[in-house]
Structures are given as structure tokens and as C-alpha cells.
Amino acid sequence: MGEMAEDRIYADRREKTDVYVGSPLGLTLVAVSDDRVGRFRLLRRGAIRDVATGDGVVLIATDEDVYRSTDGGESFDATGFGPAVAVGFDGDPIAADPDGSVARFSVAADEWSHFGSVDDARAIDRGWLAANDGVHRIGDSRLEHAGLQTARDVAAGGTVLAANADGIHRYADGEWACERPVDVHAVASDGERAHAVGPDGLYEYDGTWGRRESPIDEPIVDVGYAGGIVAVTDAGTILVDPAASKDGAEGWRSRSLGLEDVSGLAVADE
């Protein structure tokens, strides 16, 4: 049976979701279902600084350029941005370069419009940007500083969360509140669930923030949602905590991807 046919059967039977993992080796595509880590393969060689998905597009930040794919990562086109450290989507692709310049890409015009700068951009999610000088709100043509002295990551799934060495922060009514004073470098939310990752492991929000045990003694670098929770470690192990297991078994599933120094993950639109 051919690979495409096998992938189709896997998708039909197990509700496959594509997860993109960035590392110095390149961009790896991982098929994840609610209760299984399936096939994975290297889509593109070359160091990936950041990866984002949205509106059927895969965007990658590299030391050469920002590349855009509309076919699930099978092919990429250079956008002419130049070296980038962070990418994201807010209706249009957004990118930040190593000097902190932030720009929006117009697909129709095939060009970038620079509209602001920050100190050491770290992450972009929807209309929000995390940087060394805090959290910024991304407008149509400008940036607005939204608070905090520094931020490592931001998540804008329903509510806005930010991560830094001082804790997990939530934005509401124009103010930031620290909900747990722990050292964290990544945060995720889909509007219903929220998780954060730091040197001491994984945190989960259930009215309050509590520790969530990991099945593996490797630092988790990023977390997201592919039906259930999906996370990736620095050493390239994918972890899946299924929302619903077909065999009735509970707990994490894991699979090594054979990668090192993973930069992060992005989950395709479901």
C-alpha cells in the first residue's frame, strides 16, 4: 500500500492532525491522533527559529528568510522578509527580525509592511507579541505596548496569557495579574484549556494553576492542542495526552523523533 493511501486510512480512522516541529535539523511533520503519535518525516532541512500555522498556511522563520507554504509544508516560497526569529498570524502573516523590527505580509501585494519594533522579539500569537520589553498588541499599522516588563511567550486563545521568569500572567480589563509565580517559558490556550511550561515541568489550569506530571525526564519546550494535549521536549520527544483513548487506556503516549534542540511546535488548523 502506498504512503498516501496509508496516511488517508490513518486520517479516516484516527482523526489525524498535523503537528509541525522546528529544530536545527529542519521542519518535521508529525501525524497525531487523539491517542497516538503516528508517522513523522522531515519536510525541510535547515534550522527553524519558529513555526506557525493559520488559515491553511504554514509559516517558518529561518536565518535566511520567512517561508510560506499553502500545501501543508510540501513546498515553501520565500517571502523576502529576511532573517526572522518569530512568526505568527493575525489574519495576515506577521514576522519579527533579529533586530526587533515587526512587519505584516500582504499576500495580494506580495510584500511586507514594517510598522514597529520591539526589544528582542520572542513569540507572536494572533494579535499579540512577546518580547524582552514586555507584551505588545499588534494593530493594523502599529504596535502598542500592553504591559509587563518582559515576556517570553504569549497565547491569545480566548483569554490572553503571558509567560516569563516571574510567572504565568493573565490579561483582563487592561491589567495583568500573575496567577502563579513560577519560572515559565511557554504558554498555550485554546479558550477552554490552558497550559504552561517551565524548568520545573508542565502546568495546567483548572480554576487554578497546578503541576501536571510528565511521563518523561526531558525538558518540555512547547505545548499545544491536537484533540488532546500535545507537547514536545528539547530532545525531540512528542508527548500526547489524548482527549479520548480508543483503547480505553489513560495517560500519555510518547515517541522520539530523533531531533535535538527543538525550538517549538505548531498545530495545523483542525
ABEGO torsion letter per residue (X at the ends): XBAAAAAAAAAAAAGBBBBBBBBAAEBBBBBBBAABBBBBBBABBEBBABBBBEGGBBBBBBAABBBBBAAGGABBBBAGAEBBABBBBBGBBBBBBAAGBBBBBBAAAGBBBBAEBBBGBABBBEABBBBAAEBBBBBAABBBBAEEABBABBBABGBBBBBBAAEBBBBBGGBBBBABBBBBABBBBAGABBBBBBAAEBBBBBGBBBBBBBABBBBBABBBBBGBBBBBBAAGBBBBBBABBAAGBBEBBBBBAGBBGBAEBBBBBX
